[in-house]
Every structure is written in C-alpha cells, then in structure tokens.
Amino acid sequence: MKKIVSLILAAAMAVMMLFAFASCGKKDDDTLVCGVTLVDRINYKDENGEWVGFDSDFAKEVGKIIGMKVEFQEIQWEQKYNELSSGAIDCIWNGFTANSSDNGTPRKELVDFSYGYMLNQQCVVVKKSNLDSYKSEADLVGKTAVVESGSAGQSYADGAVGDSGKVIKAAAQINTFTEVKSGAADFAVVDIILAQNVCGKGNYDDLCIVNAIELESEIYAIGFRRGSDLTAKVNEAIKTLRDNGKLLEIAKKYGLENSLSVQETINY
C-alpha cells in the first residue's frame, strides 16, 4: 500500500511540476511582448517609468488595432534571437535593421520581418578634434571601433577595421559615445537617428558625425518568430496607421517625420 501511495504522490508531483513549468514560460495569448533596449527617441522610459519613444508609441497603437495588450521587455541586444525563440518575447521592436546580417547570416533568414517603416543608416562618430583624420573608409583600418554588440554597426565595423584593428562591444548604443569620449575607442558605429540627437550636445558636445564616410541606407522593421501569424496582423495594422495619419503623428512627436517610410516590400 505504501508503495502505491508513493507512486500516486510521485505522479501527482510530476503533474504539478509540469504545470508549474508551463506557466513560468507562458504569457497570456492577448499580450504582445516586445523586446527592446534603451534607444533615444525610439524606446526609453519617461519620468514615470513608462516606455515611450517612436517604437514604443507605435507598438501601443498597433496593440489597440489587433486587440492585444502591449508589454515591453528590456533585453540584451546580443541575446535578441534567444529571447525570441524561447518565447520570452513575441517580437523584436527596437529600431531593428532588416537589411543587415548577424555573424554572416542575413537577418531575414533568422526572423520574419514586418513591413519596413523607418529609414536609417549607420554612421561613424569621432571626437571633433580628430575629425580631419577621417576622410574615407580607408582611415578606419587599424583603428579601435566601439559598437553595440549584435548590431548592424558591428557587422560593418568588423570588416572596416581590418585584421590590425579592434572592435569593442558595448551593451547598448548609447554606451558607445562614452567609449569614444574617453579615448577607449577611436570611433563608434551607430544609428544616425541616434547620433544626430546626441553628438554635439551636453556631455557629448565634443563628438561629431563623420559626414565624409557615408554608409548604406537601412530600413527598420519588426522581427517575429519564423512562421508567426502576428506578422500579417501587424502588417495590416501598420497600413491602417499609415493611412489614417497616426504613424506620421507619432513620428512628428519625436522629430522623426523625415525618416518615416512605410515599405511593404523591403529591398534586402
């Protein structure tokens, strides 16, 4: 009898553990969890600790249309694909460059992208006192670059510095400016949307964009798990927000109206 009771208790415990495990990784089906990092004007927290910025506001409006509550989960950018595949987040919504690659693999092969919605490009940032030393991409060879780990900037910098150079990986793009300012890095490669709002201002008044080195244009899009039905739903919402003017309204709120560009077909 004791053996039977023990078996029943063991079975009951196993079932309870199974349910507990399932509930730990599960969220409500009506909640859209967006993976984000702190990016000026794109995703950041206001004085009340609420996520705001173009992408944050954009996501909230999409949520209203598709009938889902929107939550933001701050992630380490280099872990974005792990967070997505594990189910911890439903999408990567963070100024995510669609026409780029990670470790040689095109991002379009790693996620399903939504329609593109904002133009961007990488840019090179240096100290103003060193600006005259950077006339072309050849001047980047052998230098020390700093980038956000796993970013489009890293994809470019890895090749730009050559075998004799070095690439420092920062946790977030905003941290790269400090590395250049301190002299730990010769230059940073970051989103121009961010650089234009940081360089020459406040603590970074001694930094500037190298306009002589113009990199290829990019397009932001939202990354979903491969095969997710959310991609189509969000695309329809993007078209609605474009057509009713709400997307432009949000862009103007953050001074990004000149970068807004909804593209139903992305040129990868």
VEXMAR-686049 format. One line per 5 residues: number of its first residue (from 1); their letters; for each residue x, z, y of C-alpha. Coordinates in pm, 1 decimal, always signed. Example, Ala and Ser with C-alpha at 12.3 -4.5 7.8 and 13.67 -1.06 7.14 Angstrom:
<bases>
1> as> +1230.0:+780.0:-450.0 | +1367.0:+714.0:-106.0 .
</bases>
This chain:
<bases>
1> mkkiv> +0.0:+0.0:+0.0 | +280.7:+89.6:+240.0 | +437.8:-248.3:+171.8 | +111.7:-426.7:+253.1 | +66.6:-227.4:+573.0 .
6> slila> +424.5:-307.7:+673.5 | +367.0:-677.9:+616.7 | +47.4:-668.9:+823.0 | +223.1:-486.9:+1107.7 | +514.7:-730.8:+1096.5 .
11> aamav> +277.6:-1026.2:+1109.3 | +86.4:-872.7:+1399.6 | +410.2:-808.0:+1586.6 | +521.7:-1167.5:+1532.2 | +193.9:-1297.9:+1673.7 .
16> mmlfa> +221.7:-1069.1:+1976.5 | +579.4:-1182.0:+2040.0 | +471.6:-1543.8:+2013.8 | +201.1:-1496.2:+2275.0 | +436.6:-1297.2:+2496.7 .
21> fascg> +699.9:-1569.0:+2476.5 | +449.2:-1840.6:+2553.8 | +311.4:-1654.7:+2855.5 | +661.9:-1599.3:+3000.2 | +727.8:-1968.5:+3038.1 .
26> kkddd> +375.4:-2074.9:+3115.6 | +206.9:-2105.1:+3450.4 | -148.1:-2189.2:+3548.6 | -228.3:-2555.9:+3499.1 | -371.6:-2569.4:+3850.8 .
31> tlvcg> -40.7:-2465.8:+4010.1 | +223.0:-2716.3:+4121.5 | +566.2:-2552.2:+4126.0 | +811.1:-2736.7:+4348.9 | +1185.0:-2688.0:+4305.1 .
36> vtlvd> +1350.5:-2654.6:+4647.5 | +1663.9:-2544.4:+4827.6 | +1712.6:-2443.1:+5189.9 | +1746.3:-2762.2:+5396.4 | +1692.5:-2760.4:+5772.7 .
41> rinyk> +1368.1:-2933.9:+5876.1 | +1293.3:-3018.2:+5511.4 | +1243.0:-2686.0:+5328.8 | +1311.5:-2348.6:+5487.8 | +1143.4:-2013.4:+5546.3 .
46> denge> +982.2:-1910.6:+5873.2 | +988.3:-1561.3:+6023.7 | +712.1:-1455.3:+5784.0 | +899.9:-1573.7:+5477.4 | +669.1:-1872.0:+5427.5 .
51> wvgfd> +811.7:-2205.8:+5318.8 | +783.1:-2465.1:+5595.0 | +950.9:-2792.6:+5685.7 | +853.8:-3152.0:+5627.2 | +865.1:-3144.4:+5246.7 .
56> sdfak> +700.0:-2802.6:+5226.9 | +412.3:-2904.0:+5453.4 | +387.5:-3239.0:+5275.4 | +359.9:-3066.8:+4936.5 | +85.8:-2834.4:+5061.3 .
61> evgki> -120.3:-3130.7:+5184.1 | -74.3:-3312.4:+4852.9 | -187.5:-2997.9:+4674.1 | -512.4:-2996.8:+4869.9 | -584.5:-3355.5:+4767.1 .
66> igmkv> -505.8:-3320.5:+4396.0 | -669.3:-2977.1:+4372.8 | -362.3:-2772.3:+4288.3 | -213.7:-2458.7:+4436.7 | +141.7:-2521.7:+4553.9 .
71> efqei> +425.7:-2278.4:+4493.5 | +792.5:-2313.0:+4587.2 | +1073.8:-2205.7:+4359.0 | +1421.0:-2189.1:+4512.0 | +1672.7:-2337.8:+4269.7 .
76> qweqk> +2043.0:-2407.6:+4239.3 | +2063.8:-2779.4:+4310.7 | +2307.1:-2849.1:+4028.0 | +2054.0:-2695.5:+3787.0 | +1761.0:-2908.5:+3903.9 .
81> ynels> +1724.6:-3109.0:+3582.5 | +1744.6:-2798.3:+3363.5 | +1478.4:-2629.3:+3575.4 | +1256.8:-2935.6:+3542.5 | +1299.8:-2991.6:+3168.8 .
86> sgaid> +1246.8:-2621.5:+3090.9 | +911.3:-2621.1:+3269.3 | +1023.1:-2366.3:+3527.3 | +928.8:-2621.9:+3793.6 | +696.4:-2922.5:+3789.0 .
91> ciwng> +889.0:-3136.2:+4032.2 | +1198.8:-3163.3:+4249.2 | +1071.0:-3187.2:+4607.5 | +1368.5:-3133.4:+4828.7 | +1493.8:-3437.8:+5016.0 .
96> ftans> +1572.7:-3583.1:+4672.3 | +1757.1:-3915.6:+4697.0 | +1603.7:-4156.8:+4447.2 | +1859.6:-4437.3:+4467.0 | +2158.1:-4228.5:+4362.5 .
101> sdngt> +2317.7:-4106.5:+4040.8 | +2446.4:-3787.8:+3882.5 | +2760.2:-3799.2:+3668.7 | +2729.5:-4175.3:+3646.9 | +2366.1:-4175.1:+3533.1 .
106> prkel> +2108.8:-4324.7:+3773.0 | +1857.7:-4060.8:+3873.6 | +1572.0:-4295.7:+3791.4 | +1672.5:-4255.0:+3424.8 | +1656.4:-3877.1:+3448.1 .
111> vdfsy> +1319.1:-3831.9:+3619.7 | +1006.5:-4025.5:+3711.5 | +1005.9:-4079.4:+4086.1 | +707.3:-4083.8:+4315.9 | +677.2:-4340.0:+4591.7 .
116> gymln> +962.0:-4318.0:+4838.4 | +866.5:-4153.3:+5166.1 | +1166.6:-4099.4:+5392.7 | +1482.0:-4292.1:+5479.5 | +1813.1:-4112.7:+5477.6 .
121> qqcvv> +2181.2:-4180.9:+5432.4 | +2489.2:-3976.4:+5362.0 | +2734.6:-3924.9:+5643.7 | +3083.6:-3786.6:+5692.2 | +3125.6:-3476.0:+5908.5 .
126> vkksn> +3459.8:-3362.0:+6051.9 | +3595.6:-3143.2:+6328.4 | +3572.8:-3313.1:+6667.0 | +3945.8:-3254.3:+6713.9 | +4015.1:-3467.2:+6404.2 .
131> ldsyk> +3767.8:-3747.1:+6472.7 | +4032.3:-4000.7:+6578.1 | +4190.3:-3974.1:+6232.9 | +3881.8:-4121.3:+6064.0 | +3834.8:-4490.8:+6131.6 .
136> seadl> +3734.6:-4616.4:+5786.6 | +3670.9:-4503.1:+5429.6 | +4041.8:-4550.2:+5358.1 | +4107.6:-4244.6:+5573.8 | +3916.4:-4026.0:+5325.9 .
141> vgkta> +4158.5:-4090.4:+5040.3 | +4371.7:-3790.0:+4952.3 | +4163.2:-3554.1:+5163.9 | +3962.4:-3246.8:+5064.6 | +3587.7:-3303.1:+5077.6 .
146> vvesg> +3307.8:-3049.7:+5050.8 | +2963.0:-3135.7:+4916.2 | +2653.4:-2971.8:+4777.3 | +2702.3:-2954.6:+4401.5 | +2498.9:-3220.7:+4223.0 .
151> sagqs> +2407.6:-3403.2:+4544.4 | +2421.5:-3768.5:+4643.1 | +2707.6:-3661.8:+4868.3 | +2907.0:-3551.0:+4565.0 | +2851.0:-3887.1:+4396.4 .
156> yadga> +3009.1:-4055.3:+4697.4 | +3288.6:-3804.6:+4763.5 | +3412.4:-3804.4:+4403.0 | +3516.4:-4166.5:+4446.8 | +3606.8:-4159.4:+4814.5 .
161> vgdsg> +3890.8:-3904.5:+4794.0 | +4065.6:-4079.7:+4506.6 | +4286.4:-3918.5:+4242.2 | +4500.1:-3749.5:+4505.7 | +4206.8:-3582.8:+4679.4 .
166> kvika> +3986.5:-3284.4:+4603.1 | +3614.3:-3213.8:+4612.3 | +3486.0:-2860.9:+4680.7 | +3133.8:-2791.9:+4555.5 | +2906.8:-2573.6:+4768.5 .
171> aaqin> +2579.8:-2415.0:+4659.5 | +2383.3:-2577.7:+4944.7 | +2440.9:-2849.2:+5203.5 | +2426.3:-2604.1:+5491.8 | +2729.1:-2423.6:+5347.7 .
176> tftev> +2945.5:-2734.4:+5372.4 | +2963.8:-2710.6:+5751.8 | +3129.5:-2369.8:+5730.0 | +3394.8:-2508.3:+5495.9 | +3483.6:-2784.4:+5742.7 .
181> ksgaa> +3477.6:-2548.4:+6040.2 | +3712.6:-2303.9:+5865.9 | +3953.9:-2577.9:+5765.0 | +3899.6:-2524.8:+5392.6 | +3781.0:-2885.8:+5375.9 .
186> dfavv> +3878.5:-3190.7:+5580.5 | +3529.7:-3338.5:+5577.5 | +3179.7:-3291.0:+5440.0 | +2941.7:-3549.6:+5299.3 | +2581.5:-3452.2:+5370.7 .
191> diila> +2239.7:-3596.1:+5453.9 | +2243.0:-3745.7:+5801.5 | +1899.5:-3593.0:+5868.9 | +2059.4:-3251.0:+5833.8 | +2386.3:-3336.6:+6009.6 .
196> qnvcg> +2210.5:-3470.3:+6319.1 | +2035.9:-3136.2:+6361.4 | +2346.1:-2921.6:+6302.7 | +2657.2:-3093.3:+6436.6 | +2745.2:-3021.0:+6797.9 .
201> kgnyd> +2510.7:-2722.9:+6816.3 | +2553.0:-2345.0:+6804.5 | +2821.0:-2230.4:+6563.2 | +2893.7:-2590.5:+6473.1 | +2948.1:-2729.6:+6822.2 .
206> dlciv> +3299.8:-2830.5:+6715.3 | +3174.7:-3059.8:+6434.4 | +3062.0:-3421.7:+6458.0 | +2945.5:-3716.9:+6250.2 | +3196.7:-3995.8:+6188.0 .
211> naiel> +2994.5:-4294.6:+6307.7 | +3278.6:-4533.0:+6218.4 | +3210.5:-4465.5:+5848.1 | +2855.8:-4582.5:+5775.3 | +2731.3:-4529.0:+5422.7 .
216> eseiy> +2446.1:-4697.8:+5236.9 | +2087.5:-4610.2:+5319.1 | +1885.7:-4393.0:+5081.8 | +1525.1:-4308.2:+5016.7 | +1376.1:-3966.9:+4942.9 .
221> aigfr> +1121.5:-3934.2:+4663.4 | +975.5:-3658.3:+4444.6 | +1116.8:-3620.7:+4093.7 | +887.5:-3540.6:+3799.4 | +948.5:-3495.7:+3428.2 .
226> rgsdl> +953.1:-3827.7:+3245.6 | +600.3:-3920.6:+3141.9 | +429.3:-3661.9:+3364.4 | +75.6:-3754.7:+3472.4 | +146.1:-3580.2:+3802.4 .
231> takvn> +345.1:-3878.9:+3927.0 | +42.0:-4106.8:+3953.4 | -176.9:-3832.1:+4103.0 | +78.7:-3750.2:+4370.7 | +133.3:-4118.8:+4449.2 .
236> eaikt> -236.5:-4159.0:+4524.2 | -220.1:-3852.9:+4749.0 | +82.5:-3995.9:+4931.7 | -111.8:-4313.9:+5007.9 | -403.9:-4108.3:+5136.3 .
241> lrdng> -179.4:-3903.9:+5366.9 | -11.3:-4219.3:+5490.6 | -338.9:-4395.3:+5560.9 | -510.1:-4101.3:+5732.7 | -208.4:-4033.6:+5956.6 .
246> kllei> -140.9:-3682.5:+5826.3 | +204.8:-3771.9:+5695.5 | +309.7:-3906.1:+6034.1 | +170.0:-3594.1:+6199.7 | +389.6:-3374.2:+5978.8 .
251> akkyg> +694.2:-3593.5:+6043.9 | +645.1:-3567.1:+6421.8 | +618.9:-3188.9:+6391.1 | +977.5:-3180.1:+6263.0 | +1119.2:-3470.8:+6465.4 .
256> lensl> +1143.0:-3699.6:+6161.7 | +894.2:-3970.7:+6256.1 | +1168.6:-4234.0:+6283.6 | +1278.5:-4164.1:+5926.2 | +931.8:-4175.7:+5769.7 .
261> svqet> +889.9:-4477.7:+5542.2 | +644.9:-4482.0:+5251.3 | +770.8:-4728.9:+4992.4 | +557.6:-4795.9:+4687.1 | +847.3:-4988.9:+4534.0 .
266> iny> +1192.9:-4833.9:+4556.5 | +1496.8:-5058.6:+4560.9 | +1725.2:-4873.7:+4322.0 .
</bases>
